[in-house]
Amino acid sequence: MLYRLGLLVSLVFLAGSALAAEGVNEISQAGITASGGFPFVISTSGSYVLTSNLTVPDANTTAIDVQADGVTVDLNGFTIRGPVACTGDALTPTTCSIFGLGNGVRSTAANVTVRNGIIRGLGNNGIDLTGDGARLETLIAVSNGQRGISVGPSATIEGCMAIRNGTNGFGLDRNSLMTQSVAITNGSTGIVTSFGAEVSRNTSVFNAGGIASSRGSVISDNAVSRNRGTGVFCTAGCLVNGNNIRGNG
């Protein structure tokens, strides 16, 4: 677990170049301000990269709104930040200062990828991608008012962290895949999925609950410990195999 945490947190120190590669669209605080303010709307497929941190003015403001299919947003080691502060630890349930409607990155479009950065203090969800086929890689969602990361059907989450968010760390729709990710001290269940999910090689600790899934899911080789409620829960017809489940409420 410590190795996994260190590997993921190391991306904090990897802020990207101030310039995007040729053919990649840049997103910056200065550019958004000059064009009229948040949210930054993406209406054309392609690749986009942050070249600075982004700070939204209040808990009801979304930073990036993706309205086109086939978009990749590379946070490039930078942070999307809002005003919410959540407190909690291994012994104290997590609570947040305020809530709102704002998300770090939101989209209802299909095949949207977000990677390589931190989403902190948004009013609603850190990442909220409800379209089919989302992919999330090497992200840290911390201290957001509701879920850290929320995705739609057939999504893939790999190498991400959800820390001290107001409700669930991760929320996944049907036929989703989550691997090598970590949920810590979230206000509700660390990892929640719908039916047909595969949840493997993850860590869920110090949350209100560990992992909750639905019928036809595979829950394998996870570390689930010291959650205040149930370690692993499935409604029916799941394969639960090879997990380390201990010390849960």
Secondary structure, DSSP 8 states (H G I E B T S, - for coil): -HHHHHHHHGGGG----SS--TT-EEE-HHHHHHTT-S-EEE-S-EEEEESS-EE-SSTT--SEEE-SSSEEEE-TT-EEE-S--EE--SSS--EES---S--SEEE-SSS-EEEEEEEES-SS-SEEE-STT-EEEEEEEES-SS-SEEE-TT-EEES-EEES-SS-SEEE-TT-EEES-EEES-SSEEEEE-TT-EEES-EEESSSEEEEE-TT-EEES-EEES-SS-SEEESSS-EEES-EEES--
